[in-house]
Each structure stands twice: as structure tokens, then as C-alpha cells.
């Protein structure tokens, strides 16, 4: 039927041309239906017998034979005012209510984005994410507090061999007192210190006053032969300054707790702290409100039933009592007696560390590293703060708990290679080698830090000699890690690489990622900023990216792990793993070879 009607009217309608009027149609009743077939009309511009509001309902359901996808040509038709008037709704018709527009609640844009990001990070992994979890940042939710893993790691050798011919050998720098001592640190900034001890018999005794040319001091014997340290007997006014009395008692505690056996400790009246008191450093509690930053009171305070007379009290408790009473002459007398015991016990202590130790205990390596840092780095610390903030050359340090965490979790030990890209004053190299027995290498671009590292190296080795210890090999150089050939050789044989890239620029991080292409499979790269883009996956487009050889795990650092912040944070442990990259290359090669086989068939 449609074909016959179309043929009869084609000459009159002249299909394909636009019309401005419909009055010349012979079939008015077919006007709307034919227009819906030939040229769909605009609902608001049609004048017909049906109400205007009904036209959209008719035209929204066109004839099944009509083309629903063809564009609707516009019609220039006369429009009457009556056609656009709003008609009354019939009782049978339903009221169509417009949808209410929901007002958006005013929100904080950046905060909402941050919350959404945190939700995405904490959301469970999908099946796709699980399959590609080696290319995403894994979160270690069960990480323990930094320092919880600390224990004596087994090393091959930790004691120092005596000279073959001690009578004809030259005296060591320590025996010649060429090392920097506690009193030397105070001399350059004596105005920041005040007297601690006094003479009860003569309050005006000038021997205990602090001045430019006079600082009261005392000498302490160390475990090695001919090794002593001169400590200043003063109190720091500023809590952040070096505190010599605190340093003195920490050294005494370390010698008694680790170098002596139970019988020798009982001989001087020293008892090991309990687990509850171990968290408090010995001799750190302030004495009185008048000295808020004083050397402190011994953590194991004497209870009333433990009070003794001076004749009956153990030696160590008498020393603490004299310090708390600020009795200078009595303190010097008791310390001289303690030094006599240490000299008498030296051969036994040296034998004890060879027979009883399996590695260097944490209190010992901490004390050695701290003493070396205070004397090698402390006097020149002001040189390290001359930098432009928030640049790639900014100086910031990773503290002892952070390095200890890396040593334990990354499995450093004898035969392992540790590389620090940006080693600063080389404290990370010294701690890693002394604590674990690994071989450490470091490079530093900052000239001031590289120069201070040499002084630190010298003082650290003096401290090793005073504690009768030796350390595995470590080496630090000054230069650009991106241009050094030595660094490339270190990376090729490294087991653990450390990069403090907390403020590194993006370009520098990208260039560092290219350096890791020389690393072996299984090499662990520890950094403070992730080298792997979030959600990175190996595809045909990213297969040539240096990130394709890395998988990463997130871990948390605790307060006190870095020098620039006292809050918690996140660090990243990357592992070089080329297995997924090789599997993807094989898959892509197989996919490329399939079409060629079909064409050959």
C-alpha cells in the first residue's frame, strides 16, 4: 500500500524539496501520516486538527516502516499563537511532574578528592588487581614498630686483633689523644652550658665554674687498652644541644651491660634494667625544675629500702647519688674507683666479647655510631643547613631506627652489598656495616656533606678502636651518582639500594629509575618516594619502561625515623623482578606471530 500511495503522490508532493504550506494536499487526512513517512516534522511547528501537545506522543512512536535513524529536516511552517498556548489537562490524563533537580551540597573539593583517594587505596583488590599485584603498590598493613626487630646480627668478626709487636709499634691516634673528645665539643660553644656540680664544702670553688678557658671535666676508661675519654661535667642550657653528662652515663651503662658478665656487674653494683625500664634511656630523667634539661636521674631510682650509707652502697649507686646531689668532689672520687675496676677487667672484657657475642649488640653499635657522629659531624653541623629548601640538593637524614629497619627487613649481612645513593655524612654506611657485617658504598653530591663525611669516618674509626671493635668494609665518594662509573658498578652487584628521594624532582627520579636497569633480579630498592606509577601495568605500550622491572611494597616509618619530621610516614621497598616482563614479551611475540601463520596457511 505504501508503494502505491507514494507513487500517486510523488508528483504532487515533489519529494526531496521543502514545502512552506500543506494546504495544496488533496488528502488532508493523510497529511500527518505521510509526513511522518516522508519528512518527520518538528512538533512545535505543525498546524493540524490534533492538539499540539499530542503531536510529540504521535511522533515519538513513528510507523514501523519509517527510518528511525534518518535526520529530521527542518520545515519552515507558519506558526500560530493558538498552537503554542497551553491547553487544559483532561481528567483522564496523568499529571507529568518534572523531575526535581537535586541541589549539590557544598563540599570541600580537595578534601573530598583526598578522602576518595584514601578509600580507593584501602578498597579490596579486584580480580584484575590481584593478577597484576606485582605492578601495584602493595600495602604492608602488618608492619611492626621500627626497632622491634633489633637484635645482635651474626657477623664474621667484630673484635680487633692486638698488634703483633706492641712494644715496638707506634702509639695509635687514640692513645696519642688525637681524637675529638667530649670536652672539645664544649669548648667552642661554652656559653650554652652551665655548671652542674659544686663543692658542698666551698660553694664558691672556681673548679666547677664554666668559662672560656676552664671547663670542669672527668676521665673515663674504655674497654680497649690505652683508651680514655675526657668528658665535660656541665649541663646544656638548650635541650637540643649535646649533653656530656648524659653521654657519660650512657657509655658507662653500655660497658657494664654488654662487656661485663653477671659477676663483674655485681662487683660494681650494676643491675640490668627490667623490660619496663628498658624503654627509658638511663640517666635521662630531669633532676629538678631548676634544671629542666639536666643530665637526668637514673631510670632505676633508689627505693627507701634500697638506701644505703656511703660505706655500704654499691659503687654504681654511689656514683648516681653523687651526681644527683651535684657533689663534684665525691663524684670524681667514685668515678676514679670505677675506672680502676674497668682497667682491671679489661682482659676479661676483651675475652668476653670474643667468646659470648655472636655479633655486635644493639646498645654497642648504637653507642659507637652516636659517639662518632657527635664528634665527627656535630662540630660542623651548621654547614649542612646551607641549602635551598625543597630542592633535590636538600639535606635530610635517615635516623638509626630507619636504617636498622632496612638492615633487618632486607636481610643485610656478611657477603651482602649495600649502596646509598646520596649518603650524606656516611652515617648510613657505617651503621649498616657495623650492625650487619655487609659491605657498604655511598656517593654524595653535596660538597659540605662529603667533606664532613671524611671527618666522620676518622672519628668513627677512633671509636671502634676505643671499644675494641672492627667493622666490615665501607666506602664513600664525592660526586654525581648519575655520572659516576663507580656507582654503575655498585648497582650491578648491589643487594640493597637506599635512596632518600623525599624531595627529589620528578626528572631526577626518572633518571634514577633508568640506573636501576643495571640491577640484578632480586635487588631491593628502598626509597621515600615511589618509583612506580600508581596502577602501572605491563602492556605493549609500557613494556619498554624502566618501571616494568619493578614491583613495590609500601611500609610505614614511625616517629623519629627521619630528621625533618617527628611524625609517621610511608617508605617503599621496590624489588627488581623481570619475570613478568619476560612473560609479557613472550605473549606479545606469540600474538604477533599468529597472523603470519594464518597468511602462510
C-alpha positions, 0 to 999 in steps of 0.5 A: 500500500505504501508503494502505491500511495507514494507513487500517486503522490510523488508528483504532487508532493515533489519529494526531496524539496521543502514545502512552506504550506500543506494546504495544496494536499488533496488528502488532508487526512493523510497529511500527518501520516505521510509526513511522518513517512516522508519528512518527520516534522518538528512538533512545535511547528505543525498546524493540524486538527490534533492538539499540539501537545499530542503531536510529540506522543504521535511522533515519538512512536513513528510507523514501523516502516519509517527510518528511525535513524534518518535526520529530521529536516527542518520545515519552515511552517507558519506558526500560530499563537493558538498552537503554542498556548497551553491547553487544559489537562483532561481528567483522564490524563496523568499529571507529568511532574518534572523531575526535581533537580537535586541541589549539590551540597557544598563540599570541600573539593580537595578534601573530598578528592583526598578522602576518595583517594584514601578509600580507593587505596584501602578498597579490596583488590579486584580480580584484575588487581590481584593478577597484576599485584606485582605492578601495584603498590602493595600495602604492608598493613602488618608492619611492626614498630621500627626497632622491634626487630633489633637484635645482635646480627651474626657477623664474621668478626667484630673484635680487633686483633692486638698488634703483633709487636706492641712494644715496638709499634707506634702509639695509635691516634687514640692513645696519642689523644688525637681524637675529638673528645667530649670536652672539645665539643664544649669548648667552642660553644661554652656559653650554652652550658652551665655548671652542674656540680659544686663543692658542698664544702666551698660553694664558691670553688672556681673548679666547677665554674664554666668559662672560656678557658676552664671547663670542669671535666672527668676521665673515663676508661674504655674497654680497649687498652690505652683508651680514655675519654675526657668528658665535660661535667656541665649541663646544656642550657638548650635541650637540643644541644649535646649533653656530656653528662648524659653521654657519660652515663650512657657509655658507662651503662653500655660497658657494664651491660654488654662487656661485663658478665653477671659477676663483674656487674655485681662487683660494681653494683650494676643491675640490668634494667627490667623490660619496663625500664628498658624503654627509658634511656638511663640517666635521662630523667630531669633532676629538678625544675631548676634544671629542666634539661639536666643530665637526668636521674637514673631510670632505676631510682633508689627505693627507701629500702634500697638506701644505703650509707656511703660505706655500704652502697654499691659503687654504681649507686654511689656514683648516681647519688653523687651526681644527683646531689651535684657533689663534684668532689665525691663524684670524681672520687667514685668515678676514679674507683670505677675506672680502676675496676674497668682497667682491671677487667679489661682482659676479661672484657676483651675475652668476653666479647670474643667468646659470648657475642655472636655479633655486635649488640644493639646498645654497642653499635648504637653507642659507637655510631652516636659517639662518632657522629657527635664528634665527627659531624656535630662540630660542623653541623651548621654547614649542612643547613646551607641549602635551598629548601625543597630542592633535590640538593636538600639535606635530610637524614635517615635516623638509626631506627630507619636504617636498622629497619632496612638492615633487618627487613632486607636481610643485610649481612656478611657477603651482602652489598649495600649502596646509598645513593646520596649518603650524606655524612656516611652515617648510613654506611657505617651503621649498616656495616657495623650492625650487619657485617655487609659491605657498604658504598655511598656517593654524595653530591653535596660538597659540605656533606662529603667533606664532613663525611671524611671527618666522620669516618676518622672519628668513627674509626677512633671509636671502634678502636676505643671499644675494641671493635672492627667493622666490615668494609665501607666506602664513600665518594664525592660526586654525581651518582648519575655520572659516576662509573663507580656507582654503575658498578655498585648497582650491578652487584648491589643487594640493597639500594637506599635512596632518600628521594623525599624531595627529589624532582620528578626528572631526577627520579626518572633518571634514577629509575633508568640506573636501576636497569643495571640491577640484578633480579632480586635487588631491593630498592628502598626509597621515600618516594615511589618509583612506580606509577600508581596502577602501572601495568605491563602492556605493549605500550609500557613494556619498554619502561624502566618501571616494568622491572619493578614491583613495590611494597609500601611500609610505614616509618614511625616517629623519629625515623627521619630528621625533618619530621617527628611524625609517621610516614610511608617508605617503599621497598621496590624489588627488581623482578623481570619475570613478568616482563619476560612473560609479557614479551613472550605473549606479545611475540606469540600474538604477533606471530599468529597472523603470519601463520594464518597468511602462510596457511 
